[in-house]
Amino acid sequence: MSTAAPIIIEVQDRASRDDQLEQATNLLKDLATSCGILITRHSFSTYTAALSVNVEYGRIQEMDLL
């Protein structure tokens, strides 16, 4: 698995959230050689996107901490 720091995403509205999450997952897809991507919502405006060995290769999983 490649190592990459989680990408922190701060959003102001739904449109910017969708755009930023798409950009983050596209960046991580290039690095995800043996794992998947985990998107975590920490608050209504804060998300992280990270590689995760707990997510099957080729998949994107969402986790909501609210």
N, CA and C atoms as an extended XYZ file, in Angstrom:
198
Properties=species:S:1:pos:R:3:atomname:S:1:resname:S:1:resid:I:1 pbc="F F F"
N         0.840       -1.183        0.000 N   MET     1
C         0.000        0.000        0.000 CA  MET     1
C         0.877        1.235        0.000 C   MET     1
N         0.519        2.178       -0.823 N   SER     2
C         1.209        3.463       -0.805 CA  SER     2
C         0.805        4.226        0.443 C   SER     2
N         1.709        5.030        0.933 N   THR     3
C         1.357        5.862        2.077 CA  THR     3
C         1.104        7.277        1.593 C   THR     3
N         0.042        7.827        2.069 N   ALA     4
C        -0.316        9.200        1.731 CA  ALA     4
C        -1.041        9.775        2.930 C   ALA     4
N        -0.744       11.002        3.249 N   ALA     5
C        -1.426       11.671        4.349 CA  ALA     5
C        -2.888       11.864        3.969 C   ALA     5
N        -3.781       11.788        4.943 N   PRO     6
C        -5.189       12.058        4.641 CA  PRO     6
C        -5.352       13.470        4.079 C   PRO     6
N        -6.307       13.613        3.201 N   ILE     7
C        -6.618       14.913        2.622 CA  ILE     7
C        -7.763       15.507        3.444 C   ILE     7
N        -7.541       16.672        4.010 N   ILE     8
C        -8.563       17.346        4.803 CA  ILE     8
C        -9.340       18.287        3.900 C   ILE     8
N       -10.649       18.186        3.978 N   ILE     9
C       -11.523       18.962        3.107 CA  ILE     9
C       -12.442       19.814        3.969 C   ILE     9
N       -12.372       21.130        3.770 N   GLU    10
C       -13.252       22.092        4.447 CA  GLU    10
C       -14.165       22.681        3.389 C   GLU    10
N       -15.475       22.576        3.587 N   VAL    11
C       -16.415       23.033        2.567 CA  VAL    11
C       -17.319       24.141        3.081 C   VAL    11
N       -17.821       24.923        2.145 N   GLN    12
C       -18.752       26.004        2.466 CA  GLN    12
C       -20.178       25.680        2.025 C   GLN    12
N       -20.296       24.872        0.965 N   ASP    13
C       -21.621       24.549        0.427 CA  ASP    13
C       -21.566       23.188       -0.264 C   ASP    13
N       -22.714       22.685       -0.641 N   ARG    14
C       -22.824       21.343       -1.228 CA  ARG    14
C       -22.033       21.214       -2.534 C   ARG    14
N       -22.098       22.226       -3.380 N   ALA    15
C       -21.395       22.156       -4.668 CA  ALA    15
C       -19.886       22.070       -4.463 C   ALA    15
N       -19.339       22.893       -3.570 N   SER    16
C       -17.893       22.833       -3.331 CA  SER    16
C       -17.520       21.523       -2.654 C   SER    16
N       -18.404       20.996       -1.797 N   ARG    17
C       -18.143       19.700       -1.157 CA  ARG    17
C       -17.996       18.619       -2.212 C   ARG    17
N       -18.942       18.547       -3.116 N   ASP    18
C       -18.903       17.511       -4.145 CA  ASP    18
C       -17.654       17.630       -5.013 C   ASP    18
N       -17.317       18.842       -5.414 N   ASP    19
C       -16.124       19.059       -6.242 CA  ASP    19
C       -14.852       18.662       -5.492 C   ASP    19
N       -14.730       19.086       -4.245 N   GLN    20
C       -13.516       18.789       -3.482 CA  GLN    20
C       -13.393       17.298       -3.166 C   GLN    20
N       -14.498       16.640       -2.858 N   LEU    21
C       -14.441       15.198       -2.599 CA  LEU    21
C       -14.062       14.438       -3.874 C   LEU    21
N       -14.572       14.861       -4.999 N   GLU    22
C       -14.217       14.218       -6.263 CA  GLU    22
C       -12.733       14.403       -6.572 C   GLU    22
N       -12.220       15.607       -6.377 N   GLN    23
C       -10.788       15.856       -6.607 CA  GLN    23
C        -9.934       15.003       -5.675 C   GLN    23
N       -10.311       14.913       -4.410 N   ALA    24
C        -9.538       14.127       -3.442 CA  ALA    24
C        -9.535       12.644       -3.809 C   ALA    24
N       -10.701       12.108       -4.168 N   THR    25
C       -10.740       10.686       -4.523 CA  THR    25
C        -9.963       10.409       -5.800 C   THR    25
N       -10.000       11.338       -6.753 N   ASN    26
C        -9.212       11.150       -7.979 CA  ASN    26
C        -7.717       11.124       -7.681 C   ASN    26
N        -7.261       11.985       -6.779 N   LEU    27
C        -5.842       11.971       -6.388 CA  LEU    27
C        -5.480       10.655       -5.708 C   LEU    27
N        -6.334       10.192       -4.808 N   LEU    28
C        -6.032        8.977       -4.057 CA  LEU    28
C        -6.138        7.714       -4.918 C   LEU    28
N        -6.999        7.728       -5.916 N   LYS    29
C        -7.131        6.552       -6.801 CA  LYS    29
C        -5.802        6.190       -7.443 C   LYS    29
N        -5.008        7.189       -7.788 N   ASP    30
C        -3.708        6.932       -8.399 CA  ASP    30
C        -2.734        6.277       -7.417 C   ASP    30
N        -2.941        6.474       -6.131 N   LEU    31
C        -2.049        5.928       -5.107 CA  LEU    31
C        -2.553        4.618       -4.516 C   LEU    31
N        -3.816        4.317       -4.706 N   ALA    32
C        -4.435        3.138       -4.087 CA  ALA    32
C        -4.122        1.891       -4.906 C   ALA    32
N        -2.975        1.291       -4.649 N   THR    33
C        -2.561        0.115       -5.422 CA  THR    33
C        -3.010       -1.196       -4.798 C   THR    33
N        -3.336       -1.203       -3.520 N   SER    34
C        -3.770       -2.452       -2.875 CA  SER    34
C        -4.779       -2.204       -1.769 C   SER    34
N        -5.419       -1.056       -1.791 N   CYS    35
C        -6.396       -0.729       -0.755 CA  CYS    35
C        -7.465        0.166       -1.360 C   CYS    35
N        -8.439        0.512       -0.534 N   GLY    36
C        -9.504        1.389       -0.991 CA  GLY    36
C        -9.380        2.774       -0.378 C   GLY    36
N       -10.414        3.557       -0.553 N   ILE    37
C       -10.439        4.939       -0.075 CA  ILE    37
C       -11.571        5.086        0.931 C   ILE    37
N       -11.271        5.741        2.038 N   LEU    38
C       -12.263        6.000        3.078 CA  LEU    38
C       -12.517        7.500        3.155 C   LEU    38
N       -13.784        7.887        2.968 N   ILE    39
C       -14.212        9.269        3.118 CA  ILE    39
C       -14.928        9.368        4.458 C   ILE    39
N       -14.457       10.255        5.335 N   THR    40
C       -15.050       10.401        6.659 CA  THR    40
C       -15.602       11.806        6.835 C   THR    40
N       -16.871       11.889        7.262 N   ARG    41
C       -17.466       13.189        7.577 CA  ARG    41
C       -17.327       13.405        9.077 C   ARG    41
N       -16.579       14.448        9.446 N   HIS    42
C       -16.336       14.774       10.850 CA  HIS    42
C       -17.341       15.792       11.368 C   HIS    42
N       -17.793       16.672       10.496 N   SER    43
C       -18.806       17.674       10.823 CA  SER    43
C       -19.513       18.029        9.528 C   SER    43
N       -20.431       18.971        9.584 N   PHE    44
C       -21.152       19.343        8.370 CA  PHE    44
C       -20.249       20.001        7.338 C   PHE    44
N       -19.084       20.480        7.765 N   SER    45
C       -18.205       21.174        6.825 CA  SER    45
C       -16.801       20.572        6.729 C   SER    45
N       -16.507       19.524        7.485 N   THR    46
C       -15.163       18.951        7.493 CA  THR    46
C       -15.202       17.457        7.162 C   THR    46
N       -14.375       17.097        6.192 N   TYR    47
C       -14.249       15.713        5.740 CA  TYR    47
C       -12.774       15.362        5.627 C   TYR    47
N       -12.464       14.064        5.650 N   THR    48
C       -11.136       13.603        5.270 CA  THR    48
C       -11.309       12.502        4.225 C   THR    48
N       -10.334       12.432        3.352 N   ALA    49
C       -10.258       11.358        2.364 CA  ALA    49
C        -8.897       10.700        2.570 C   ALA    49
N        -8.892        9.371        2.725 N   ALA    50
C        -7.640        8.682        3.040 CA  ALA    50
C        -7.640        7.275        2.450 C   ALA    50
N        -6.445        6.783        2.180 N   LEU    51
C        -6.291        5.376        1.814 CA  LEU    51
C        -6.546        4.541        3.057 C   LEU    51
N        -7.160        3.362        2.883 N   SER    52
C        -7.455        2.508        4.031 CA  SER    52
C        -7.333        1.040        3.655 C   SER    52
N        -6.559        0.301        4.429 N   VAL    53
C        -6.446       -1.145        4.204 CA  VAL    53
C        -7.729       -1.852        4.613 C   VAL    53
N        -8.607       -1.169        5.353 N   ASN    54
C        -9.883       -1.745        5.777 CA  ASN    54
C       -10.967       -1.619        4.712 C   ASN    54
N       -10.628       -0.977        3.603 N   VAL    55
C       -11.561       -0.832        2.478 CA  VAL    55
C       -10.992       -1.635        1.314 C   VAL    55
N       -11.835       -2.457        0.718 N   GLU    56
C       -11.414       -3.312       -0.384 CA  GLU    56
C       -10.860       -2.494       -1.548 C   GLU    56
N        -9.809       -3.017       -2.161 N   TYR    57
C        -9.191       -2.358       -3.323 CA  TYR    57
C       -10.255       -2.045       -4.372 C   TYR    57
N       -10.196       -0.839       -4.906 N   GLY    58
C       -11.118       -0.428       -5.951 CA  GLY    58
C       -12.432        0.135       -5.434 C   GLY    58
N       -12.601        0.198       -4.117 N   ARG    59
C       -13.843        0.679       -3.529 CA  ARG    59
C       -13.625        2.000       -2.795 C   ARG    59
N       -14.700        2.742       -2.651 N   ILE    60
C       -14.722        3.957       -1.848 CA  ILE    60
C       -15.797        3.770       -0.796 C   ILE    60
N       -15.433        3.905        0.454 N   GLN    61
C       -16.378        3.715        1.549 CA  GLN    61
C       -16.549        5.038        2.292 C   GLN    61
N       -17.747        5.286        2.771 N   GLU    62
C       -18.029        6.505        3.521 CA  GLU    62
C       -18.290        6.175        4.975 C   GLU    62
N       -17.816        7.046        5.860 N   MET    63
C       -18.069        6.910        7.290 CA  MET    63
C       -18.556        8.261        7.793 C   MET    63
N       -19.647        8.255        8.559 N   ASP    64
C       -20.238        9.473        9.083 CA  ASP    64
C       -20.067        9.478       10.601 C   ASP    64
N       -19.303       10.422       11.120 N   LEU    65
C       -19.065       10.495       12.562 CA  LEU    65
C       -20.031       11.424       13.285 C   LEU    65
N       -21.030       11.929       12.583 N   LEU    66
C       -22.012       12.803       13.229 CA  LEU    66
C       -23.023       12.005       13.994 C   LEU    66
